Amino acid sequence: MVTVTIIKSSLVPKFVYVSSLLPTPKEIVNKLIQLLFKFVWKGTHKVPRASVTNNYEEGDLKMIDLEIIVKFLRLLVNMYI
């Protein structure tokens, strides 16, 4: 799906860069996830979010899970503090 490619190539890297420099509250992450899924589906969600992040072989879109990325960045920051 073209919208997932746009998200993965242009929106997520910018968010990851900012999140790696500044602490990102969970509310902002949740709001961004809502906006991304509204962009993907052009409105309300049509399938569960968890199934969208699965691989192509399983019939899903292989969308990036932002919550996991933010948790990973928090772990990296904590390791180096």
N, C-alpha and C positions, 0 to 999 in steps of 0.2 A: 504494500500500500504506500502510495507516494507521501501521504501525510506523516507516516512513521519515519520514513527516510528523511524528511525535512526536520523532524524533531531530533532524530539521532545525529544528524550532521551539522545542524546550526544552533539549535536551542540548548540542547543538553551540554555541549562543551562550554558554552558561556556560563551556564549555571554551575557547572563543576568548577570552573576557574574561580568564580566568586565565592563559592562554598569552601574552596580550599584555602582562601585567604581570610574569610570572615566566618564567625559562627552563624549558622543558619537555623533559626527557630523552626520547630516542627510545624507550626501553623503555616509558615511560608511554603514549606515543602508540600504540605497537604493541599494548599491552594494552587500551587503550580501543577501538581498532579491532576487536580480537577480541571484546570484550564487546558492541559495537554490532552486529556481524554475528551473534553468537549470539542477540541480541534480535530482529533482523530475521527470522532463519530459525527461531527457537525450537529451536536446537540447532546441528548442524553445518552448514557452508556447503553450499549446493546448486548454486551457480554460482560461477565465478571472480569475485574481488573487482573486477577491472578492468572487467568487463562490467556490473556493477551501477551504476557511476558514469556510464554513458552516458545519453543523452537518452531521453525517452519514445518519440520517433519511431523509435528503433532497437530498441524493445521492452524497454528496461531500466527501472530504478527511479529513476534520476537521484539516487543517493545521494551525499552530500558526501564528498569525498576529504580526510580529515583531514591526511594527510601533506603535501599541497599547501598547505593552510591554514597549517600550522605552518612550512613552509619560507618562505611568504610573510611571515609575522609575523617570522621571524628576519631576513629581508632588510630589512624596515621598521626593525627595531631597529638593525641595522648601519648603515643609512643615516643615522640620527639620532645615532649615537654619535661 
